[in-house]
Amino acid sequence: MVARCSYTGRMTETKNSETFSPEEKRAMRARAKELKEAAGKDADAAANDHAISILPDDERELAERIRDMVVAAAPHLDPKTYYGFPSWARNGKIVCFFKPKSKFKVRYSTFEFDTAATLDDGAVWATAFAVHNDMTDSDLAMLGALVTKAAG
């Protein structure tokens, strides 16, 4: 039996009308993958928002400022979490993340870059910065420039 593929529009030969052509099967798998990835990105973004929302007030305010800076500097990064920390990724790999001080009961929170960040500069470069609510616009601009560079 010959039938027209609903996805490609090509005529294909099938054994009966209840089976799908290889092209149709590939198209269905591709669409299923697209839907799964979209659902995953939505869930990752929600997890990022949740990780920020449950922080103590002072850290939540700081994390929100960091998030705004990251989104402005590299809007193509995907929000997600990394060990429960608000983070941002490129192609599924973590580029940067906010580590709140309350997680480890330490003196300060940090904003860090992971190994997917393209910050290489000679033989030594910084990958973590202590951050505080007193950060100025200039401080955020410096971090934003690094995020832009790190995001590639």
C-alpha positions as CSV (number, residue, x, y, z in Angstrom):
1,M,0.0,0.0,0.0
2,V,1.3,3.5,-0.8
3,A,0.4,6.4,1.5
4,R,1.4,10.0,1.9
5,C,3.6,10.8,4.9
6,S,1.8,13.5,6.9
7,Y,5.0,15.1,8.0
8,T,7.1,15.1,4.9
9,G,4.4,14.9,2.3
10,R,6.2,12.2,0.4
11,M,4.6,9.0,-0.8
12,T,5.8,6.0,1.1
13,E,5.2,2.4,0.8
14,T,3.6,0.7,3.9
15,K,2.5,-2.8,4.6
16,N,-0.9,-1.6,5.9
17,S,-2.5,1.7,6.8
18,E,-1.9,1.2,10.5
19,T,1.9,1.4,10.4
20,F,4.0,4.5,10.1
21,S,6.8,5.1,7.6
22,P,10.4,5.5,8.8
23,E,10.1,9.2,8.1
24,E,6.9,9.5,10.2
25,K,8.5,7.6,13.0
26,R,11.6,9.9,12.9
27,A,9.3,12.9,12.9
28,M,7.3,11.6,15.9
29,R,10.5,10.9,17.8
30,A,11.8,14.4,17.0
31,R,8.6,16.0,18.2
32,A,8.5,13.9,21.4
33,K,12.1,15.0,22.1
34,E,11.2,18.6,21.5
35,L,8.2,18.4,23.9
36,K,10.3,16.6,26.5
37,E,13.1,19.2,26.3
38,A,10.6,22.1,26.5
39,A,9.0,20.5,29.6
40,G,12.5,20.0,31.1
41,K,13.4,23.6,30.5
42,D,10.2,24.8,32.1
43,A,10.8,22.5,35.1
44,D,14.4,23.7,35.4
45,A,13.3,27.3,35.3
46,A,10.7,26.7,38.0
47,A,13.3,24.9,40.1
48,N,15.6,27.9,39.8
49,D,12.8,30.3,40.9
50,H,12.0,28.0,43.8
51,A,15.6,27.7,44.9
52,I,15.7,31.5,45.1
53,S,12.2,31.9,46.7
54,I,13.1,29.7,49.7
55,L,16.2,31.6,50.7
56,P,16.3,33.8,53.8
57,D,15.2,37.4,52.9
58,D,18.7,38.9,52.6
59,E,20.0,36.1,50.5
60,R,16.8,36.0,48.3
61,E,17.3,39.7,47.6
62,L,20.9,39.1,46.6
63,A,20.0,36.0,44.5
64,E,17.3,38.1,42.7
65,R,19.9,40.8,41.9
66,I,22.3,38.1,40.6
67,R,19.5,36.5,38.5
68,D,18.6,39.9,36.9
69,M,22.3,40.5,36.2
70,V,22.7,37.1,34.6
71,V,19.6,37.4,32.4
72,A,20.7,40.8,31.2
73,A,24.2,39.7,30.5
74,A,23.5,36.4,28.9
75,P,19.7,35.9,28.1
76,H,20.5,32.7,26.1
77,L,21.6,30.9,29.3
78,D,19.0,28.4,30.7
79,P,18.0,28.8,34.3
80,K,18.2,25.6,36.4
81,T,19.6,24.3,39.6
82,Y,23.0,22.9,40.5
83,Y,23.2,21.0,43.8
84,G,20.1,23.0,44.7
85,F,21.8,26.3,43.9
86,P,20.2,28.8,41.4
87,S,22.3,28.3,38.3
88,W,22.4,29.0,34.6
89,A,23.6,26.7,31.8
90,R,24.5,26.6,28.1
91,N,23.7,23.4,26.2
92,G,22.9,21.6,29.5
93,K,26.3,22.5,31.1
94,I,26.4,24.8,34.1
95,V,28.1,28.1,33.4
96,C,27.5,30.0,36.6
97,F,25.7,29.7,39.9
98,F,24.8,31.5,43.1
99,K,25.9,29.7,46.3
100,P,24.0,31.2,49.4
101,K,25.9,31.4,52.6
102,S,23.1,29.7,54.5
103,K,23.6,26.4,52.7
104,F,26.9,25.9,54.5
105,K,26.6,28.4,57.4
106,V,29.6,30.4,56.2
107,R,30.4,34.1,56.3
108,Y,29.4,35.1,52.7
109,S,27.6,34.0,49.6
110,T,29.4,33.4,46.4
111,F,28.8,33.8,42.7
112,E,30.8,31.2,40.9
113,F,31.6,29.9,37.4
114,D,31.8,26.3,36.5
115,T,34.2,24.6,34.1
116,A,31.9,25.2,31.1
117,A,32.5,29.0,31.5
118,T,35.0,30.3,29.0
119,L,36.9,32.6,31.3
120,D,40.4,31.3,30.6
121,D,42.8,34.2,30.8
122,G,46.5,33.2,30.9
123,A,47.6,30.7,33.5
124,V,45.4,32.1,36.4
125,W,41.8,33.4,36.5
126,A,39.1,33.9,39.1
127,T,36.1,31.5,39.1
128,A,34.4,32.5,42.3
129,F,33.5,35.9,43.9
130,A,32.3,36.6,47.4
131,V,29.1,38.7,47.0
132,H,27.1,40.8,49.5
133,N,23.9,42.8,49.5
134,D,26.0,46.0,49.4
135,M,27.1,45.3,45.8
136,T,27.0,48.4,43.7
137,D,25.9,48.8,40.1
138,S,29.6,48.8,39.2
139,D,30.1,45.4,41.0
140,L,27.1,44.0,39.1
141,A,28.5,45.4,35.8
142,M,31.8,43.7,36.4
143,L,30.2,40.4,37.1
144,G,27.8,40.9,34.1
145,A,30.8,41.3,31.8
146,L,32.3,38.1,33.1
147,V,28.9,36.3,32.6
148,T,28.8,37.5,29.0
149,K,32.3,36.3,28.4
150,A,31.7,33.0,30.2
151,A,28.4,32.3,28.3
152,G,30.3,32.4,25.0
